[in-house]
Amino acid sequence: MILHKLIFRYLKHKDDEGFYLLQAQYTMKWLEKVGVKLGAGTKVLDLGCGHGIFGAELAKNGCLVTFADVENTVVRGLGPIDFRRTDIMKDDLVDLGQYDLVICANVIEHLRDPRALIDNAQRLLAPGGKLYLCWPNWLSPRGGHEFSPFHYLGPRRGHLVYDRLAGRKRVHTPYVTLFPTSISGILKMLRRNNELRILRVVPRYYPEFSFITRVPILREFLTWNCAILLERC
């Protein structure tokens, strides 16, 4: 479990590089624990890489990492990187090539229609390749990102209440840069893709309590960040 460490880090330093580094390192350990190969020769795509912290850690582990996002905001100091400018909603994903592992962390909640990714994800995977998908679903404690927990007042009202009370700039706006998602909805989309097999569904920050994700409704509130590991059939 890493949730308590993340909360402590966030309270002290907000969501700095160290906050995301903790997540990346913990996730890598979990992936190796469930049998995903991470090391020399493993081709990895960090899709929607943001600052590239996850991909950078994988590269340190010997993986051959490609970074992809709508703009290059990868942190400095990583040295030469393979960056591909990609818009998941508009571009043909097949142009990115095929990989042994695709990481898509905290991305789908920012997509107006996640089916654009889910229906074509297998095209990014080599035979037997794995897809690691994680995101904070809307009803989780962090579903509203920086205006949580006001998102529980609804996507039309919660962020406006936050604005009035917080008095500081907000990054995300519902239905503009942040879209309500549910675990059940994403699982339903994934199960329609016959070329992907669901291997694991766990709470990202406490995967040892994976039983939570098997309980409808309850999982929407108790899974802070849902992580799904898939394999190309």
Rosetta blueprint (number, residue, H / E / L):
1 M L
2 I L
3 L H
4 H H
5 K H
6 L H
7 I H
8 F H
9 R H
10 Y H
11 L H
12 K H
13 H H
14 K L
15 D L
16 D L
17 E H
18 G H
19 F H
20 Y H
21 L H
22 L H
23 Q H
24 A H
25 Q H
26 Y H
27 T H
28 M H
29 K H
30 W H
31 L H
32 E H
33 K H
34 V L
35 G L
36 V L
37 K L
38 L L
39 G L
40 A L
41 G L
42 T L
43 K E
44 V E
45 L E
46 D E
47 L E
48 G L
49 C L
50 G L
51 H L
52 G L
53 I H
54 F H
55 G H
56 A H
57 E H
58 L H
59 A H
60 K H
61 N L
62 G L
63 C L
64 L E
65 V E
66 T E
67 F E
68 A E
69 D E
70 V L
71 E L
72 N L
73 T L
74 V L
75 V L
76 R L
77 G L
78 L L
79 G L
80 P L
81 I L
82 D E
83 F E
84 R E
85 R E
86 T L
87 D L
88 I L
89 M L
90 K L
91 D L
92 D L
93 L H
94 V H
95 D H
96 L H
97 G L
98 Q L
99 Y E
100 D E
101 L E
102 V E
103 I E
104 C E
105 A E
106 N L
107 V L
108 I H
109 E H
110 H H
111 L L
112 R L
113 D L
114 P L
115 R H
116 A H
117 L H
118 I H
119 D L
120 N L
121 A H
122 Q H
123 R H
124 L H
125 L E
126 A E
127 P E
128 G E
129 G E
130 K E
131 L E
132 Y E
133 L E
134 C E
135 W E
136 P L
137 N L
138 W L
139 L L
140 S L
141 P L
142 R L
143 G L
144 G L
145 H H
146 E H
147 F H
148 S L
149 P L
150 F H
151 H H
152 Y H
153 L H
154 G L
155 P L
156 R L
157 R L
158 G H
159 H H
160 L H
161 V H
162 Y H
163 D H
164 R H
165 L H
166 A H
167 G L
168 R L
169 K L
170 R L
171 V L
172 H L
173 T L
174 P E
175 Y L
176 V L
177 T L
178 L E
179 F L
180 P L
181 T L
182 S L
183 I H
184 S H
185 G H
186 I H
187 L H
188 K H
189 M H
190 L H
191 R H
192 R H
193 N L
194 N L
195 E L
196 L E
197 R E
198 I E
199 L E
200 R E
201 V E
202 V E
203 P E
204 R L
205 Y L
206 Y L
207 P H
208 E H
209 F H
210 S H
211 F H
212 I H
213 T H
214 R H
215 V L
216 P L
217 I L
218 L H
219 R H
220 E H
221 F H
222 L H
223 T L
224 W L
225 N L
226 C E
227 A E
228 I E
229 L E
230 L E
231 E E
232 R E
233 C L
